[in-house]
Amino acid sequence: MPTVIELYILSYALLFFLMAKSVKAILKTPAKTWAILVCALVFSIIKFLMDYFSTVLVAQIFVVFFYCLTANLGLNKFSHVSGLIIGNTIFAIFYICLLGINAGLSLIAGYDIYYISNLYLVLVCGISLIVYSLIEVFLEYSKLTKLCTLKIGGRSVQFSGFVDTGNSLKDPVSGKSVVIVSISLIKKYLTTQMYADILFATNASGHFDSIHKIKYSTISGTNFITVFKPNYFTAENKQIECYIGVSANEIGCGALLNVACL
């Protein structure tokens, strides 16, 4: 059976490991897993010794952040100061969450639980896994969210687009994939005539090379949507050949990007 000391060291090793893995994932740095494990073990031993000898909390925080700073530099070899700032912010988020929840539990319990105990070890592991999971969810979401630029009638519109795996709509005339945007998103960039052109799929304004209505199906039935060819459309500065479908309904994000056109 592992002793409390061994569990303590393993718990804090897990905390550092997940912090460092988060930095690596977010900033895409070249940190090696074996190096992260070594740094995690050193960190957990330092933390154990400080707790064992009842080091003042302020001094502990200083030592922890100094170690995280130097470990971050060694592991990730940041080429820009911004990367180092983001990396240490991630470490700070983990550690502040740990201290904050620990302080809250101390108030509820009526005594200080900031000692080596099974409750404290569960706290360390639990908070580490929760924060790491939230970062993973954020990373997954950010992969699906892209900054888009749409040029229409000589005016550029910037918005966030979400990669919708359920959007496989294609324009049957050109064969191009269709990106769906809400009319409210682009309305203020349109002249009155351009707005009328989109509503009725005409080209009286002369600003559309191609504009027409197409049929599409949803779970609520079959409907029609106006699509047009934009002057240009980019996602993360990559120009994409597509058509823009204008929805009368609010989408909940800037646009629903079509997987086939990315």
C-alpha positions in Angstrom: 0.0 0.0 0.0 1.4 3.4 -0.9 2.0 5.8 2.1 0.5 9.2 2.4 3.8 10.8 1.4 4.0 8.8 -1.8 0.4 9.7 -2.7 1.1 13.3 -1.9 4.1 13.3 -4.3 2.1 11.5 -7.0 -0.8 13.9 -6.6 1.3 17.0 -7.1 3.3 15.4 -9.9 -0.1 14.9 -11.6 -0.9 18.6 -11.0 2.3 19.8 -12.6 2.1 17.2 -15.4 -1.4 18.4 -16.4 -0.4 22.0 -16.2 2.6 21.5 -18.4 0.6 19.4 -20.9 -2.0 22.2 -21.1 0.7 24.7 -22.0 2.1 22.4 -24.6 -1.3 21.8 -26.2 -2.3 25.4 -26.2 1.0 26.9 -27.5 2.1 23.8 -29.5 5.5 23.9 -28.0 8.1 21.1 -28.4 8.2 20.0 -24.8 9.0 16.3 -24.4 6.8 14.0 -22.2 9.8 12.5 -20.3 11.0 16.0 -19.5 7.6 17.1 -18.3 7.5 14.0 -16.0 10.9 14.8 -14.5 9.9 18.4 -13.9 6.6 17.2 -12.3 8.5 14.9 -9.9 10.9 17.6 -8.9 7.9 20.0 -8.4 6.0 17.5 -6.2 9.1 16.9 -4.0 9.7 20.6 -3.5 6.0 21.1 -2.6 6.1 18.2 -0.2 9.1 19.6 1.6 7.6 23.0 1.9 4.4 21.6 3.4 6.3 19.2 5.7 8.4 22.0 7.2 5.3 24.4 7.3 6.8 27.0 5.0 4.8 30.3 5.1 2.1 30.3 2.4 3.4 33.5 0.8 6.9 32.0 0.5 5.4 28.8 -0.9 3.5 30.7 -3.6 6.8 32.6 -4.5 8.7 29.3 -4.8 6.0 27.6 -6.8 5.7 30.4 -9.4 9.5 30.8 -9.6 9.8 27.0 -10.3 7.0 27.1 -12.8 8.7 30.0 -14.6 12.0 28.3 -14.9 10.5 24.9 -15.8 8.3 26.6 -18.4 11.4 28.1 -20.0 13.3 24.8 -20.0 10.5 22.7 -21.2 8.9 24.9 -23.9 11.8 27.1 -25.2 9.5 30.0 -25.9 10.5 32.1 -28.9 8.3 35.0 -27.8 7.6 36.6 -24.4 3.8 36.3 -25.1 4.2 32.5 -25.0 5.9 32.6 -21.7 3.2 34.9 -20.3 0.4 32.6 -21.5 2.2 29.5 -20.2 2.6 30.9 -16.7 -0.9 32.2 -16.7 -2.1 28.6 -17.2 0.0 27.5 -14.3 -1.4 30.3 -12.2 -5.0 29.4 -13.1 -4.4 25.8 -11.9 -2.7 26.8 -8.7 -5.1 29.7 -7.8 -8.1 27.3 -8.3 -6.4 24.9 -5.9 -5.7 27.5 -3.3 -9.2 29.1 -3.7 -11.2 25.9 -3.3 -8.9 24.8 -0.5 -9.6 28.0 1.4 -13.4 27.6 0.8 -13.3 24.1 2.2 -11.3 25.3 5.2 -14.0 27.9 6.0 -16.8 25.3 5.6 -14.9 22.7 7.7 -14.1 25.3 10.4 -10.4 24.4 10.4 -7.4 24.5 8.1 -7.2 21.5 5.8 -3.9 22.7 4.2 -2.0 19.7 5.5 -1.0 16.3 4.2 -4.3 14.4 4.2 -6.3 12.1 2.0 -8.9 14.9 1.6 -6.2 17.3 0.4 -4.8 14.7 -2.1 -8.3 14.1 -3.5 -8.7 17.9 -3.8 -5.4 18.2 -5.7 -6.2 15.4 -8.2 -9.8 16.5 -8.6 -9.1 20.2 -9.4 -6.2 19.2 -11.7 -8.5 16.9 -13.8 -11.4 19.4 -13.8 -9.2 22.4 -15.0 -7.4 20.2 -17.5 -10.7 18.9 -18.9 -12.0 22.5 -19.3 -8.8 23.4 -21.2 -9.2 20.4 -23.5 -12.9 21.4 -24.2 -11.7 24.9 -25.0 -9.0 23.6 -27.3 -11.5 21.4 -29.1 -14.0 24.3 -29.5 -11.3 26.7 -30.7 -10.3 24.2 -33.5 -13.9 24.4 -34.7 -14.1 28.2 -34.5 -12.4 30.3 -37.2 -12.1 34.0 -37.9 -13.9 34.7 -41.2 -13.9 37.6 -43.6 -16.7 38.1 -46.2 -16.5 40.8 -48.9 -19.8 41.8 -50.4 -20.5 44.8 -52.5 -17.1 46.2 -51.9 -17.5 46.0 -48.1 -15.7 43.5 -45.8 -17.4 41.8 -42.8 -15.5 40.0 -40.1 -17.1 37.4 -37.9 -16.5 34.0 -36.2 -17.5 30.9 -38.0 -18.2 27.5 -36.5 -17.3 24.4 -38.4 -20.6 22.5 -38.5 -20.2 18.8 -39.4 -24.0 18.7 -40.1 -23.7 21.4 -42.8 -23.1 19.5 -46.1 -25.2 21.9 -48.2 -24.0 22.4 -51.8 -25.2 24.8 -54.5 -26.6 22.6 -57.3 -25.8 25.1 -60.0 -22.1 25.6 -59.3 -21.4 22.6 -57.1 -19.7 24.8 -54.5 -20.2 24.3 -50.8 -22.5 26.7 -49.0 -21.5 28.7 -45.8 -24.6 29.8 -43.9 -24.8 33.3 -42.4 -27.6 35.1 -40.6 -29.1 38.1 -42.5 -28.8 40.1 -39.3 -25.0 39.7 -39.5 -24.6 41.4 -42.9 -27.7 43.6 -43.1 -26.0 46.8 -42.0 -23.3 46.3 -44.7 -25.9 46.1 -47.5 -27.7 48.9 -49.4 -31.4 48.8 -49.5 -31.4 47.3 -53.0 -28.8 44.7 -52.1 -30.9 43.7 -49.2 -34.0 43.4 -51.5 -31.9 41.3 -53.9 -31.0 38.8 -51.2 -34.7 38.6 -50.0 -36.0 37.9 -53.5 -32.9 36.4 -55.1 -32.6 39.1 -57.8 -29.6 41.2 -59.0 -31.1 44.6 -59.6 -28.2 46.2 -57.6 -25.6 44.6 -60.0 -23.4 43.6 -57.0 -23.9 39.8 -57.3 -22.2 37.7 -60.0 -24.5 34.8 -59.1 -27.6 34.8 -56.8 -30.5 32.4 -56.7 -32.5 30.3 -54.3 -31.8 26.6 -53.5 -33.9 24.0 -51.7 -32.5 22.4 -48.5 -33.9 20.0 -45.9 -33.8 20.1 -42.2 -35.5 18.0 -39.5 -38.5 20.4 -39.6 -39.0 19.9 -43.4 -37.9 21.4 -46.7 -37.2 25.1 -47.2 -35.5 27.6 -49.6 -32.5 29.8 -48.9 -30.9 32.5 -51.0 -27.3 31.8 -52.0 -24.8 34.1 -53.7 -21.2 34.1 -54.8 -19.2 36.6 -52.6 -16.4 38.8 -53.9 -14.2 36.7 -51.6 -14.5 34.7 -48.4 -11.7 33.7 -46.1 -11.4 31.5 -43.0 -8.3 32.1 -40.9 -6.8 34.1 -43.8 -7.3 31.1 -46.2 -9.4 32.1 -49.2 -12.2 29.6 -49.9 -14.3 29.1 -53.0 -17.8 28.8 -51.7 -21.3 30.3 -51.9 -23.0 32.2 -49.0 -26.4 31.1 -47.9 -28.4 33.8 -46.1 -30.6 32.5 -43.3 -33.5 34.6 -42.0 -33.0 33.0 -38.6 -30.4 33.7 -35.9 -27.7 31.1 -36.0 -26.1 31.6 -32.6 -22.7 32.2 -34.1 -21.3 34.2 -37.0 -21.6 31.5 -39.6 -22.0 27.8 -40.0 -19.0 26.7 -42.0 -19.2 23.8 -44.4 -16.6 21.1 -43.6 -16.2 20.3 -47.3 -14.9 23.8 -48.1 -12.2 23.9 -45.4 
